């Protein structure tokens, strides 16, 4: 029973972190497509 409680707490923390990340992205004006483009360019330059 205790294991189920820990899993629910971790799931709730992930949801809260996602919401905070989305709010920060909205505040800074970062779009999801811009973030994906940055990751692709970052990893392509690192793996070169």
Residue pairs with C-beta under 8 A, 6 or more apart in sequence:
25 31
25 32
25 35
